[in-house]
């Protein structure tokens, strides 16, 4: 059985002004699976999720560079 991708994120970089919060994160998230982001405080988990949800678009100093595909 071939796994179908729901989200494909490539080379995600997030900046708040001059501060780079995420550097070159790439991840595939398959459909019908549970995906968890686990790590220490301040490692970028919430920033990455805000990027997928486009919540960072509301922060004037935030800049995102990436290729993110939903359902291909």
CHARMM-style PDB file with segment names, atoms N, HN, CA, C and O in Angstrom:
ATOM      1  N   UNK     1       0.839  -1.182   0.000  1.00  0.00      PROA
ATOM      2  CA  UNK     1       0.000   0.000   0.000  1.00  0.00      PROA
ATOM      3  C   UNK     1       0.885   1.246   0.000  1.00  0.00      PROA
ATOM      4  O   UNK     1       1.821   1.339   0.794  1.00  0.00      PROA
ATOM      5  N   UNK     2       0.603   2.184  -0.864  1.00  0.00      PROA
ATOM      6  HN  UNK     2      -0.157   2.110  -1.509  1.00  0.00      PROA
ATOM      7  CA  UNK     2       1.368   3.418  -0.963  1.00  0.00      PROA
ATOM      8  C   UNK     2       0.788   4.464  -0.021  1.00  0.00      PROA
ATOM      9  O   UNK     2      -0.422   4.681   0.025  1.00  0.00      PROA
ATOM     10  N   UNK     3       1.672   5.102   0.721  1.00  0.00      PROA
ATOM     11  HN  UNK     3       2.656   4.926   0.683  1.00  0.00      PROA
ATOM     12  CA  UNK     3       1.259   6.141   1.661  1.00  0.00      PROA
ATOM     13  C   UNK     3       0.953   7.433   0.901  1.00  0.00      PROA
ATOM     14  O   UNK     3       1.767   7.895   0.102  1.00  0.00      PROA
ATOM     15  N   UNK     4      -0.220   8.014   1.152  1.00  0.00      PROA
ATOM     16  HN  UNK     4      -0.882   7.638   1.801  1.00  0.00      PROA
ATOM     17  CA  UNK     4      -0.604   9.265   0.513  1.00  0.00      PROA
ATOM     18  C   UNK     4      -0.205  10.426   1.401  1.00  0.00      PROA
ATOM     19  O   UNK     4      -0.480  10.415   2.601  1.00  0.00      PROA
ATOM     20  N   UNK     5       0.445  11.434   0.821  1.00  0.00      PROA
ATOM     21  HN  UNK     5       0.668  11.444  -0.154  1.00  0.00      PROA
ATOM     22  CA  UNK     5       0.863  12.592   1.592  1.00  0.00      PROA
ATOM     23  C   UNK     5      -0.263  13.602   1.718  1.00  0.00      PROA
ATOM     24  O   UNK     5      -0.932  13.931   0.739  1.00  0.00      PROA
ATOM     25  N   UNK     6      -0.461  14.082   2.919  1.00  0.00      PROA
ATOM     26  HN  UNK     6       0.083  13.814   3.715  1.00  0.00      PROA
ATOM     27  CA  UNK     6      -1.390  15.183   3.171  1.00  0.00      PROA
ATOM     28  C   UNK     6      -0.640  16.502   3.064  1.00  0.00      PROA
ATOM     29  O   UNK     6      -1.100  17.439   2.412  1.00  0.00      PROA
ATOM     30  N   UNK     7       0.530  16.567   3.718  1.00  0.00      PROA
ATOM     31  HN  UNK     7       0.904  15.806   4.248  1.00  0.00      PROA
ATOM     32  CA  UNK     7       1.360  17.777   3.710  1.00  0.00      PROA
ATOM     33  C   UNK     7       2.804  17.390   3.397  1.00  0.00      PROA
ATOM     34  O   UNK     7       3.350  16.449   3.974  1.00  0.00      PROA
ATOM     35  N   UNK     8       3.402  18.126   2.482  1.00  0.00      PROA
ATOM     36  HN  UNK     8       2.958  18.889   2.013  1.00  0.00      PROA
ATOM     37  CA  UNK     8       4.830  17.987   2.189  1.00  0.00      PROA
ATOM     38  C   UNK     8       5.457  19.359   2.390  1.00  0.00      PROA
ATOM     39  O   UNK     8       5.150  20.301   1.659  1.00  0.00      PROA
ATOM     40  N   UNK     9       6.320  19.468   3.364  1.00  0.00      PROA
ATOM     41  HN  UNK     9       6.570  18.703   3.957  1.00  0.00      PROA
ATOM     42  CA  UNK     9       7.003  20.738   3.662  1.00  0.00      PROA
ATOM     43  C   UNK     9       8.484  20.566   3.353  1.00  0.00      PROA
ATOM     44  O   UNK     9       9.117  19.615   3.810  1.00  0.00      PROA
ATOM     45  N   UNK    10       9.031  21.500   2.569  1.00  0.00      PROA
ATOM     46  HN  UNK    10       8.516  22.273   2.198  1.00  0.00      PROA
ATOM     47  CA  UNK    10      10.433  21.416   2.162  1.00  0.00      PROA
ATOM     48  C   UNK    10      11.161  22.718   2.468  1.00  0.00      PROA
ATOM     49  O   UNK    10      10.685  23.808   2.152  1.00  0.00      PROA
ATOM     50  N   UNK    11      12.316  22.576   3.087  1.00  0.00      PROA
ATOM     51  HN  UNK    11      12.703  21.691   3.344  1.00  0.00      PROA
ATOM     52  CA  UNK    11      13.217  23.707   3.343  1.00  0.00      PROA
ATOM     53  C   UNK    11      12.509  24.883   4.005  1.00  0.00      PROA
ATOM     54  O   UNK    11      12.590  26.017   3.532  1.00  0.00      PROA
ATOM     55  N   UNK    12      11.813  24.600   5.103  1.00  0.00      PROA
ATOM     56  HN  UNK    12      11.746  23.679   5.487  1.00  0.00      PROA
ATOM     57  CA  UNK    12      11.106  25.646   5.833  1.00  0.00      PROA
ATOM     58  C   UNK    12      12.102  26.454   6.657  1.00  0.00      PROA
ATOM     59  O   UNK    12      12.834  25.907   7.481  1.00  0.00      PROA
ATOM     60  N   UNK    13      12.118  27.762   6.421  1.00  0.00      PROA
ATOM     61  HN  UNK    13      11.523  28.206   5.751  1.00  0.00      PROA
ATOM     62  CA  UNK    13      12.929  28.708   7.173  1.00  0.00      PROA
ATOM     63  C   UNK    13      12.007  29.812   7.667  1.00  0.00      PROA
ATOM     64  O   UNK    13      11.235  30.376   6.891  1.00  0.00      PROA
ATOM     65  N   UNK    14      12.087  30.121   8.966  1.00  0.00      PROA
ATOM     66  HN  UNK    14      12.714  29.663   9.595  1.00  0.00      PROA
ATOM     67  CA  UNK    14      11.239  31.157   9.545  1.00  0.00      PROA
ATOM     68  C   UNK    14      12.129  32.168  10.252  1.00  0.00      PROA
ATOM     69  O   UNK    14      13.014  31.808  11.028  1.00  0.00      PROA
ATOM     70  N   UNK    15      11.876  33.430   9.968  1.00  0.00      PROA
ATOM     71  HN  UNK    15      11.157  33.722   9.338  1.00  0.00      PROA
ATOM     72  CA  UNK    15      12.646  34.529  10.554  1.00  0.00      PROA
ATOM     73  C   UNK    15      11.699  35.478  11.278  1.00  0.00      PROA
ATOM     74  O   UNK    15      10.616  35.780  10.778  1.00  0.00      PROA
ATOM     75  N   UNK    16      12.103  35.943  12.445  1.00  0.00      PROA
ATOM     76  HN  UNK    16      12.983  35.697  12.851  1.00  0.00      PROA
ATOM     77  CA  UNK    16      11.436  37.038  13.150  1.00  0.00      PROA
ATOM     78  C   UNK    16      12.438  38.185  13.150  1.00  0.00      PROA
ATOM     79  O   UNK    16      13.348  38.229  13.978  1.00  0.00      PROA
ATOM     80  N   UNK    17      12.264  39.102  12.223  1.00  0.00      PROA
ATOM     81  HN  UNK    17      11.525  39.066  11.550  1.00  0.00      PROA
ATOM     82  CA  UNK    17      13.266  40.149  12.039  1.00  0.00      PROA
ATOM     83  C   UNK    17      14.554  39.509  11.551  1.00  0.00      PROA
ATOM     84  O   UNK    17      14.544  38.800  10.545  1.00  0.00      PROA
ATOM     85  N   UNK    18      15.660  39.743  12.240  1.00  0.00      PROA
ATOM     86  HN  UNK    18      15.668  40.319  13.057  1.00  0.00      PROA
ATOM     87  CA  UNK    18      16.954  39.151  11.881  1.00  0.00      PROA
ATOM     88  C   UNK    18      17.164  37.779  12.501  1.00  0.00      PROA
ATOM     89  O   UNK    18      18.072  37.053  12.098  1.00  0.00      PROA
ATOM     90  N   UNK    19      16.325  37.408  13.490  1.00  0.00      PROA
ATOM     91  HN  UNK    19      15.587  37.997  13.817  1.00  0.00      PROA
ATOM     92  CA  UNK    19      16.477  36.137  14.211  1.00  0.00      PROA
ATOM     93  C   UNK    19      15.852  35.007  13.417  1.00  0.00      PROA
ATOM     94  O   UNK    19      14.671  35.058  13.073  1.00  0.00      PROA
ATOM     95  N   UNK    20      16.654  33.977  13.122  1.00  0.00      PROA
ATOM     96  HN  UNK    20      17.613  33.935  13.401  1.00  0.00      PROA
ATOM     97  CA  UNK    20      16.130  32.811  12.421  1.00  0.00      PROA
ATOM     98  C   UNK    20      15.661  31.793  13.445  1.00  0.00      PROA
ATOM     99  O   UNK    20      16.455  31.290  14.241  1.00  0.00      PROA
ATOM    100  N   UNK    21      14.351  31.487  13.423  1.00  0.00      PROA
ATOM    101  HN  UNK    21      13.707  31.895  12.777  1.00  0.00      PROA
ATOM    102  CA  UNK    21      13.752  30.582  14.399  1.00  0.00      PROA
ATOM    103  C   UNK    21      13.770  29.131  13.928  1.00  0.00      PROA
ATOM    104  O   UNK    21      13.885  28.219  14.746  1.00  0.00      PROA
ATOM    105  N   UNK    22      13.658  28.906  12.617  1.00  0.00      PROA
ATOM    106  HN  UNK    22      13.564  29.647  11.952  1.00  0.00      PROA
ATOM    107  CA  UNK    22      13.666  27.549  12.050  1.00  0.00      PROA
ATOM    108  C   UNK    22      14.596  27.564  10.837  1.00  0.00      PROA
ATOM    109  O   UNK    22      14.569  28.493  10.030  1.00  0.00      PROA
ATOM    110  N   UNK    23      15.418  26.520  10.724  1.00  0.00      PROA
ATOM    111  HN  UNK    23      15.440  25.766  11.380  1.00  0.00      PROA
ATOM    112  CA  UNK    23      16.367  26.430   9.627  1.00  0.00      PROA
ATOM    113  C   UNK    23      16.181  25.122   8.857  1.00  0.00      PROA
ATOM    114  O   UNK    23      16.383  24.038   9.406  1.00  0.00      PROA
ATOM    115  N   UNK    24      15.800  25.228   7.594  1.00  0.00      PROA
ATOM    116  HN  UNK    24      15.636  26.108   7.148  1.00  0.00      PROA
ATOM    117  CA  UNK    24      15.742  24.101   6.648  1.00  0.00      PROA
ATOM    118  C   UNK    24      15.051  22.847   7.186  1.00  0.00      PROA
ATOM    119  O   UNK    24      15.633  21.763   7.166  1.00  0.00      PROA
ATOM    120  N   UNK    25      13.834  22.987   7.658  1.00  0.00      PROA
ATOM    121  HN  UNK    25      13.361  23.868   7.674  1.00  0.00      PROA
ATOM    122  CA  UNK    25      13.055  21.838   8.125  1.00  0.00      PROA
ATOM    123  C   UNK    25      12.269  21.272   6.947  1.00  0.00      PROA
ATOM    124  O   UNK    25      11.597  22.013   6.230  1.00  0.00      PROA
ATOM    125  N   UNK    26      12.356  19.960   6.751  1.00  0.00      PROA
ATOM    126  HN  UNK    26      12.902  19.358   7.334  1.00  0.00      PROA
ATOM    127  CA  UNK    26      11.577  19.266   5.731  1.00  0.00      PROA
ATOM    128  C   UNK    26      10.877  18.088   6.389  1.00  0.00      PROA
ATOM    129  O   UNK    26      11.486  17.352   7.164  1.00  0.00      PROA
ATOM    130  N   UNK    27       9.587  17.909   6.078  1.00  0.00      PROA
ATOM    131  HN  UNK    27       9.092  18.508   5.448  1.00  0.00      PROA
ATOM    132  CA  UNK    27       8.829  16.815   6.686  1.00  0.00      PROA
ATOM    133  C   UNK    27       7.679  16.430   5.768  1.00  0.00      PROA
ATOM    134  O   UNK    27       7.095  17.282   5.097  1.00  0.00      PROA
ATOM    135  N   UNK    28       7.359  15.141   5.744  1.00  0.00      PROA
ATOM    136  HN  UNK    28       7.833  14.449   6.289  1.00  0.00      PROA
ATOM    137  CA  UNK    28       6.184  14.627   5.062  1.00  0.00      PROA
ATOM    138  C   UNK    28       5.195  14.166   6.120  1.00  0.00      PROA
ATOM    139  O   UNK    28       5.565  13.478   7.071  1.00  0.00      PROA
ATOM    140  N   UNK    29       3.939  14.549   5.949  1.00  0.00      PROA
ATOM    141  HN  UNK    29       3.638  15.109   5.176  1.00  0.00      PROA
ATOM    142  CA  UNK    29       2.881  14.136   6.875  1.00  0.00      PROA
ATOM    143  C   UNK    29       1.851  13.371   6.055  1.00  0.00      PROA
ATOM    144  O   UNK    29       1.216  13.924   5.157  1.00  0.00      PROA
ATOM    145  N   UNK    30       1.696  12.097   6.377  1.00  0.00      PROA
ATOM    146  HN  UNK    30       2.212  11.647   7.107  1.00  0.00      PROA
ATOM    147  CA  UNK    30       0.815  11.223   5.615  1.00  0.00      PROA
ATOM    148  C   UNK    30      -0.635  11.355   6.085  1.00  0.00      PROA
ATOM    149  O   UNK    30      -0.907  11.743   7.221  1.00  0.00      PROA
ATOM    150  N   UNK    31      -1.549  11.025   5.183  1.00  0.00      PROA
ATOM    151  HN  UNK    31      -1.327  10.710   4.260  1.00  0.00      PROA
ATOM    152  CA  UNK    31      -2.970  11.016   5.547  1.00  0.00      PROA
ATOM    153  C   UNK    31      -3.243   9.821   6.449  1.00  0.00      PROA
ATOM    154  O   UNK    31      -2.521   8.825   6.424  1.00  0.00      PROA
ATOM    155  N   UNK    32      -4.288   9.940   7.235  1.00  0.00      PROA
ATOM    156  HN  UNK    32      -4.875  10.749   7.255  1.00  0.00      PROA
ATOM    157  CA  UNK    32      -4.761   8.876   8.123  1.00  0.00      PROA
ATOM    158  C   UNK    32      -3.702   8.385   9.100  1.00  0.00      PROA
ATOM    159  O   UNK    32      -3.719   7.221   9.501  1.00  0.00      PROA
ATOM    160  N   UNK    33      -2.783   9.261   9.483  1.00  0.00      PROA
ATOM    161  HN  UNK    33      -2.769  10.206   9.157  1.00  0.00      PROA
ATOM    162  CA  UNK    33      -1.778   8.965  10.497  1.00  0.00      PROA
ATOM    163  C   UNK    33      -1.772  10.086  11.519  1.00  0.00      PROA
ATOM    164  O   UNK    33      -2.216  11.201  11.243  1.00  0.00      PROA
ATOM    165  N   UNK    34      -1.269   9.781  12.688  1.00  0.00      PROA
ATOM    166  HN  UNK    34      -0.908   8.875  12.912  1.00  0.00      PROA
ATOM    167  CA  UNK    34      -1.073  10.798  13.712  1.00  0.00      PROA
ATOM    168  C   UNK    34       0.395  11.180  13.691  1.00  0.00      PROA
ATOM    169  O   UNK    34       1.271  10.317  13.732  1.00  0.00      PROA
ATOM    170  N   UNK    35       0.661  12.485  13.628  1.00  0.00      PROA
ATOM    171  HN  UNK    35      -0.051  13.187  13.595  1.00  0.00      PROA
ATOM    172  CA  UNK    35       2.031  12.985  13.632  1.00  0.00      PROA
ATOM    173  C   UNK    35       2.221  13.876  14.841  1.00  0.00      PROA
ATOM    174  O   UNK    35       1.408  14.765  15.099  1.00  0.00      PROA
ATOM    175  N   UNK    36       3.286  13.643  15.580  1.00  0.00      PROA
ATOM    176  HN  UNK    36       3.945  12.921  15.371  1.00  0.00      PROA
ATOM    177  CA  UNK    36       3.579  14.445  16.766  1.00  0.00      PROA
ATOM    178  C   UNK    36       4.930  15.128  16.589  1.00  0.00      PROA
ATOM    179  O   UNK    36       5.869  14.542  16.051  1.00  0.00      PROA
ATOM    180  N   UNK    37       5.013  16.370  17.049  1.00  0.00      PROA
ATOM    181  HN  UNK    37       4.250  16.846  17.487  1.00  0.00      PROA
ATOM    182  CA  UNK    37       6.275  17.103  17.080  1.00  0.00      PROA
ATOM    183  C   UNK    37       6.719  17.179  18.533  1.00  0.00      PROA
ATOM    184  O   UNK    37       6.049  17.788  19.367  1.00  0.00      PROA
ATOM    185  N   UNK    38       7.842  16.562  18.823  1.00  0.00      PROA
ATOM    186  HN  UNK    38       8.386  16.068  18.145  1.00  0.00      PROA
ATOM    187  CA  UNK    38       8.335  16.457  20.193  1.00  0.00      PROA
ATOM    188  C   UNK    38       9.729  17.061  20.260  1.00  0.00      PROA
ATOM    189  O   UNK    38      10.579  16.781  19.414  1.00  0.00      PROA
ATOM    190  N   UNK    39       9.957  17.890  21.272  1.00  0.00      PROA
ATOM    191  HN  UNK    39       9.267  18.116  21.959  1.00  0.00      PROA
ATOM    192  CA  UNK    39      11.279  18.479  21.458  1.00  0.00      PROA
ATOM    193  C   UNK    39      11.270  19.420  22.636  1.00  0.00      PROA
ATOM    194  O   UNK    39      10.220  19.691  23.217  1.00  0.00      PROA
ATOM    195  N   UNK    40      12.443  19.919  22.992  1.00  0.00      PROA
ATOM    196  HN  UNK    40      13.296  19.699  22.520  1.00  0.00      PROA
ATOM    197  CA  UNK    40      12.544  20.811  24.150  1.00  0.00      PROA
ATOM    198  C   UNK    40      11.914  22.174  23.871  1.00  0.00      PROA
ATOM    199  O   UNK    40      11.681  22.552  22.722  1.00  0.00      PROA
ATOM    200  N   UNK    41      11.651  22.884  24.937  1.00  0.00      PROA
ATOM    201  HN  UNK    41      11.840  22.577  25.870  1.00  0.00      PROA
ATOM    202  CA  UNK    41      11.105  24.230  24.850  1.00  0.00      PROA
ATOM    203  C   UNK    41      12.021  25.117  24.015  1.00  0.00      PROA
ATOM    204  O   UNK    41      13.238  25.123  24.199  1.00  0.00      PROA
ATOM    205  N   UNK    42      11.414  25.868  23.090  1.00  0.00      PROA
ATOM    206  HN  UNK    42      10.425  25.862  22.941  1.00  0.00      PROA
ATOM    207  CA  UNK    42      12.181  26.807  22.283  1.00  0.00      PROA
ATOM    208  C   UNK    42      12.815  26.233  21.039  1.00  0.00      PROA
ATOM    209  O   UNK    42      13.598  26.920  20.383  1.00  0.00      PROA
ATOM    210  N   UNK    43      12.499  24.972  20.683  1.00  0.00      PROA
ATOM    211  HN  UNK    43      11.863  24.414  21.216  1.00  0.00      PROA
ATOM    212  CA  UNK    43      13.157  24.369  19.515  1.00  0.00      PROA
ATOM    213  C   UNK    43      12.425  24.634  18.201  1.00  0.00      PROA
ATOM    214  O   UNK    43      12.948  24.300  17.138  1.00  0.00      PROA
ATOM    215  N   UNK    44      11.202  25.239  18.246  1.00  0.00      PROA
ATOM    216  HN  UNK    44      10.778  25.511  19.110  1.00  0.00      PROA
ATOM    217  CA  UNK    44      10.517  25.620  17.022  1.00  0.00      PROA
ATOM    218  C   UNK    44       9.262  24.832  16.688  1.00  0.00      PROA
ATOM    219  O   UNK    44       8.700  24.998  15.606  1.00  0.00      PROA
ATOM    220  N   UNK    45       8.815  23.978  17.598  1.00  0.00      PROA
ATOM    221  HN  UNK    45       9.272  23.843  18.477  1.00  0.00      PROA
ATOM    222  CA  UNK    45       7.609  23.176  17.333  1.00  0.00      PROA
ATOM    223  C   UNK    45       6.404  24.052  17.033  1.00  0.00      PROA
ATOM    224  O   UNK    45       5.751  23.869  16.006  1.00  0.00      PROA
ATOM    225  N   UNK    46       6.102  24.989  17.904  1.00  0.00      PROA
ATOM    226  HN  UNK    46       6.633  25.137  18.738  1.00  0.00      PROA
ATOM    227  CA  UNK    46       4.940  25.865  17.722  1.00  0.00      PROA
ATOM    228  C   UNK    46       5.115  26.782  16.524  1.00  0.00      PROA
ATOM    229  O   UNK    46       4.154  27.050  15.804  1.00  0.00      PROA
ATOM    230  N   UNK    47       6.316  27.259  16.307  1.00  0.00      PROA
ATOM    231  HN  UNK    47       7.096  27.040  16.892  1.00  0.00      PROA
ATOM    232  CA  UNK    47       6.585  28.112  15.149  1.00  0.00      PROA
ATOM    233  C   UNK    47       6.317  27.349  13.858  1.00  0.00      PROA
ATOM    234  O   UNK    47       5.738  27.900  12.922  1.00  0.00      PROA
ATOM    235  N   UNK    48       6.732  26.087  13.799  1.00  0.00      PROA
ATOM    236  HN  UNK    48       7.203  25.639  14.560  1.00  0.00      PROA
ATOM    237  CA  UNK    48       6.490  25.279  12.606  1.00  0.00      PROA
ATOM    238  C   UNK    48       4.985  25.068  12.394  1.00  0.00      PROA
ATOM    239  O   UNK    48       4.497  25.199  11.272  1.00  0.00      PROA
ATOM    240  N   UNK    49       4.257  24.747  13.452  1.00  0.00      PROA
ATOM    241  HN  UNK    49       4.653  24.641  14.364  1.00  0.00      PROA
ATOM    242  CA  UNK    49       2.805  24.552  13.333  1.00  0.00      PROA
ATOM    243  C   UNK    49       2.109  25.846  12.930  1.00  0.00      PROA
ATOM    244  O   UNK    49       1.179  25.819  12.124  1.00  0.00      PROA
ATOM    245  N   UNK    50       2.549  26.988  13.483  1.00  0.00      PROA
ATOM    246  HN  UNK    50       3.305  27.010  14.138  1.00  0.00      PROA
ATOM    247  CA  UNK    50       1.978  28.285  13.079  1.00  0.00      PROA
ATOM    248  C   UNK    50       2.258  28.564  11.604  1.00  0.00      PROA
ATOM    249  O   UNK    50       1.448  29.191  10.922  1.00  0.00      PROA
ATOM    250  N   UNK    51       3.397  28.098  11.120  1.00  0.00      PROA
ATOM    251  HN  UNK    51       4.055  27.588  11.675  1.00  0.00      PROA
ATOM    252  CA  UNK    51       3.726  28.275   9.703  1.00  0.00      PROA
ATOM    253  C   UNK    51       2.772  27.462   8.831  1.00  0.00      PROA
ATOM    254  O   UNK    51       2.273  27.964   7.823  1.00  0.00      PROA
ATOM    255  N   UNK    52       2.518  26.212   9.213  1.00  0.00      PROA
ATOM    256  HN  UNK    52       2.923  25.805  10.031  1.00  0.00      PROA
ATOM    257  CA  UNK    52       1.585  25.383   8.443  1.00  0.00      PROA
ATOM    258  C   UNK    52       0.182  25.975   8.435  1.00  0.00      PROA
ATOM    259  O   UNK    52      -0.520  25.890   7.427  1.00  0.00      PROA
ATOM    260  N   UNK    53      -0.230  26.572   9.548  1.00  0.00      PROA
ATOM    261  HN  UNK    53       0.341  26.641  10.366  1.00  0.00      PROA
ATOM    262  CA  UNK    53      -1.564  27.169   9.667  1.00  0.00      PROA
ATOM    263  C   UNK    53      -1.623  28.604   9.164  1.00  0.00      PROA
ATOM    264  O   UNK    53      -2.679  29.234   9.217  1.00  0.00      PROA
ATOM    265  N   UNK    54      -0.508  29.123   8.681  1.00  0.00      PROA
ATOM    266  HN  UNK    54       0.350  28.611   8.638  1.00  0.00      PROA
ATOM    267  CA  UNK    54      -0.373  30.492   8.163  1.00  0.00      PROA
ATOM    268  C   UNK    54      -0.686  31.557   9.216  1.00  0.00      PROA
ATOM    269  O   UNK    54      -1.075  32.674   8.877  1.00  0.00      PROA
ATOM    270  N   UNK    55      -0.516  31.211  10.478  1.00  0.00      PROA
ATOM    271  HN  UNK    55      -0.199  30.304  10.753  1.00  0.00      PROA
ATOM    272  CA  UNK    55      -0.723  32.170  11.555  1.00  0.00      PROA
ATOM    273  C   UNK    55       0.416  33.180  11.618  1.00  0.00      PROA
ATOM    274  O   UNK    55       0.230  34.284  12.130  1.00  0.00      PROA
ATOM    275  N   UNK    56       1.594  32.821  11.106  1.00  0.00      PROA
ATOM    276  HN  UNK    56       1.745  31.924  10.690  1.00  0.00      PROA
ATOM    277  CA  UNK    56       2.726  33.750  11.096  1.00  0.00      PROA
ATOM    278  C   UNK    56       2.487  34.901  10.126  1.00  0.00      PROA
ATOM    279  O   UNK    56       3.155  35.931  10.210  1.00  0.00      PROA
ATOM    280  N   UNK    57       1.538  34.732   9.206  1.00  0.00      PROA
ATOM    281  HN  UNK    57       0.996  33.895   9.138  1.00  0.00      PROA
ATOM    282  CA  UNK    57       1.219  35.799   8.248  1.00  0.00      PROA
ATOM    283  C   UNK    57       0.731  37.063   8.942  1.00  0.00      PROA
ATOM    284  O   UNK    57       0.806  38.150   8.368  1.00  0.00      PROA
ATOM    285  N   UNK    58       0.235  36.936  10.163  1.00  0.00      PROA
ATOM    286  HN  UNK    58       0.174  36.053  10.629  1.00  0.00      PROA
ATOM    287  CA  UNK    58      -0.302  38.081  10.896  1.00  0.00      PROA
ATOM    288  C   UNK    58       0.773  38.835  11.683  1.00  0.00      PROA
ATOM    289  O   UNK    58       0.487  39.873  12.282  1.00  0.00      PROA
ATOM    290  N   UNK    59       2.004  38.323  11.686  1.00  0.00      PROA
ATOM    291  HN  UNK    59       2.236  37.480  11.200  1.00  0.00      PROA
ATOM    292  CA  UNK    59       3.103  38.949  12.431  1.00  0.00      PROA
ATOM    293  C   UNK    59       3.955  39.734  11.433  1.00  0.00      PROA
ATOM    294  O   UNK    59       4.624  39.131  10.594  1.00  0.00      PROA
ATOM    295  N   UNK    60       3.944  41.067  11.506  1.00  0.00      PROA
ATOM    296  HN  UNK    60       3.401  41.557  12.188  1.00  0.00      PROA
ATOM    297  CA  UNK    60       4.644  41.890  10.516  1.00  0.00      PROA
ATOM    298  C   UNK    60       6.139  41.586  10.375  1.00  0.00      PROA
ATOM    299  O   UNK    60       6.675  41.660   9.269  1.00  0.00      PROA
ATOM    300  N   UNK    61       6.811  41.250  11.459  1.00  0.00      PROA
ATOM    301  HN  UNK    61       6.376  41.190  12.357  1.00  0.00      PROA
ATOM    302  CA  UNK    61       8.259  41.016  11.402  1.00  0.00      PROA
ATOM    303  C   UNK    61       8.617  39.600  10.963  1.00  0.00      PROA
ATOM    304  O   UNK    61       9.797  39.283  10.811  1.00  0.00      PROA
ATOM    305  N   UNK    62       7.617  38.744  10.756  1.00  0.00      PROA
ATOM    306  HN  UNK    62       6.659  39.002  10.879  1.00  0.00      PROA
ATOM    307  CA  UNK    62       7.869  37.347  10.412  1.00  0.00      PROA
ATOM    308  C   UNK    62       7.997  37.170   8.899  1.00  0.00      PROA
ATOM    309  O   UNK    62       7.227  37.724   8.115  1.00  0.00      PROA
ATOM    310  N   UNK    63       8.996  36.379   8.524  1.00  0.00      PROA
ATOM    311  HN  UNK    63       9.622  35.928   9.161  1.00  0.00      PROA
ATOM    312  CA  UNK    63       9.203  36.040   7.107  1.00  0.00      PROA
ATOM    313  C   UNK    63       9.423  34.546   7.009  1.00  0.00      PROA
ATOM    314  O   UNK    63      10.199  33.978   7.776  1.00  0.00      PROA
ATOM    315  N   UNK    64       8.739  33.900   6.062  1.00  0.00      PROA
ATOM    316  HN  UNK    64       8.108  34.362   5.438  1.00  0.00      PROA
ATOM    317  CA  UNK    64       8.837  32.453   5.874  1.00  0.00      PROA
ATOM    318  C   UNK    64       9.272  32.178   4.438  1.00  0.00      PROA
ATOM    319  O   UNK    64       8.725  32.742   3.490  1.00  0.00      PROA
ATOM    320  N   UNK    65      10.262  31.304   4.295  1.00  0.00      PROA
ATOM    321  HN  UNK    65      10.706  30.846   5.066  1.00  0.00      PROA
ATOM    322  CA  UNK    65      10.626  30.791   2.982  1.00  0.00      PROA
ATOM    323  C   UNK    65      10.465  29.285   3.024  1.00  0.00      PROA
ATOM    324  O   UNK    65      10.978  28.630   3.931  1.00  0.00      PROA
ATOM    325  N   UNK    66       9.757  28.730   2.051  1.00  0.00      PROA
ATOM    326  HN  UNK    66       9.340  29.263   1.314  1.00  0.00      PROA
ATOM    327  CA  UNK    66       9.502  27.287   2.055  1.00  0.00      PROA
ATOM    328  C   UNK    66       8.704  26.887   0.833  1.00  0.00      PROA
ATOM    329  O   UNK    66       8.179  27.727   0.102  1.00  0.00      PROA
ATOM    330  N   UNK    67       8.626  25.587   0.630  1.00  0.00      PROA
ATOM    331  HN  UNK    67       9.053  24.905   1.224  1.00  0.00      PROA
ATOM    332  CA  UNK    67       7.665  25.002  -0.289  1.00  0.00      PROA
ATOM    333  C   UNK    67       6.797  24.100   0.566  1.00  0.00      PROA
ATOM    334  O   UNK    67       7.283  23.120   1.131  1.00  0.00      PROA
ATOM    335  N   UNK    68       5.518  24.424   0.664  1.00  0.00      PROA
ATOM    336  HN  UNK    68       5.124  25.220   0.205  1.00  0.00      PROA
ATOM    337  CA  UNK    68       4.580  23.621   1.443  1.00  0.00      PROA
ATOM    338  C   UNK    68       3.414  23.258   0.557  1.00  0.00      PROA
ATOM    339  O   UNK    68       2.741  24.135   0.015  1.00  0.00      PROA
ATOM    340  N   UNK    69       3.168  21.958   0.403  1.00  0.00      PROA
ATOM    341  HN  UNK    69       3.715  21.245   0.843  1.00  0.00      PROA
ATOM    342  CA  UNK    69       2.078  21.477  -0.441  1.00  0.00      PROA
ATOM    343  C   UNK    69       1.049  20.754   0.406  1.00  0.00      PROA
ATOM    344  O   UNK    69       1.394  19.946   1.268  1.00  0.00      PROA
ATOM    345  N   UNK    70      -0.211  21.051   0.156  1.00  0.00      PROA
ATOM    346  HN  UNK    70      -0.491  21.707  -0.544  1.00  0.00      PROA
ATOM    347  CA  UNK    70      -1.332  20.385   0.812  1.00  0.00      PROA
ATOM    348  C   UNK    70      -2.074  19.580  -0.241  1.00  0.00      PROA
ATOM    349  O   UNK    70      -2.508  20.127  -1.255  1.00  0.00      PROA
ATOM    350  N   UNK    71      -2.220  18.281  -0.004  1.00  0.00      PROA
ATOM    351  HN  UNK    71      -1.867  17.837   0.820  1.00  0.00      PROA
ATOM    352  CA  UNK    71      -2.895  17.386  -0.946  1.00  0.00      PROA
ATOM    353  C   UNK    71      -2.274  17.442  -2.338  1.00  0.00      PROA
ATOM    354  O   UNK    71      -2.985  17.404  -3.342  1.00  0.00      PROA
ATOM    355  N   UNK    72      -0.971  17.529  -2.394  1.00  0.00      PROA
ATOM    356  HN  UNK    72      -0.393  17.560  -1.578  1.00  0.00      PROA
ATOM    357  CA  UNK    72      -0.267  17.551  -3.682  1.00  0.00      PROA
ATOM    358  C   UNK    72      -0.382  18.873  -4.347  1.00  0.00      PROA
ATOM    359  OT1 UNK    72       0.153  19.064  -5.439  1.00  0.00      PROA
TER     360      UNK     72
END
